[in-house]
Amino acid sequence: MNYQKIYNSLIERGKNRKIEFYTERHHIIPRCMGGLDNIDNLVDLTPEEHYLAHQLLVKIYPKNYALVKAAQMMIPNRPSNKMYGWLRRKFCDAQSKCQTGKNNSQYGTIWITNGIEQSKSFGEIPDGWQRGTLNGLINAKRSSEAMKEKSNIKLENKHKELRPLYEIYKVEGFDGIINIGYKYSKQNLVTQFAKYLPEFVPQNGKPRKV
């Protein structure tokens, strides 16, 4: 991962905006690396960005122990990434429970569509409507049409592949098929004839079930 690129992007974003709320002043080139206190070397970052910037500097210069110390000194005054993750998961879980069952304003409703528009219903589906969203119905139709087209293409390709073989088979039998390099069994070939060629007639003249 290019930590320098991420750091540069973070700094550029900080330079090219104006923030009305609380920010922290950050030295773009750290003072421990010769950075000065002039305006060109300072940028205002949010506390979260400031914390991230120091983590990135440690990753860019892992052997600079002054940077490691500076990043470590920031930790006591703000939660760690693990603490934030724990709180975030707790919050999402609480939100989910508050919106479960009858506490949810949408409890008992379903989406219905007539192919032109969609609406919400409390379980009743009027004539001409069906369960689901309009986009869902459109996507299902497209998927069905795509599968049908794919099936038709497969059938057409099978016809092109098998019909020349069938013409040889009718005249010379399976020996003629072997002579042109067919590598599979007679049963395999006859099964494909019966499955894909409506004009296929078994040698015994009896209809074949596949």
PyMOL commands that set and color helices and strands:
alter all, ss='L'
color gray80, all
select helices_A, chain A and resi 3-15+31-33+39-41+47-60+65-77+81-98+101-103+134-179+186-196
alter helices_A, ss='H'
color red, helices_A
select strands_A, chain A and resi 24-27+42-45+110-113+118-121+130-131
alter strands_A, ss='S'
color yellow, strands_A
deselect
rebuild
show_as cartoon
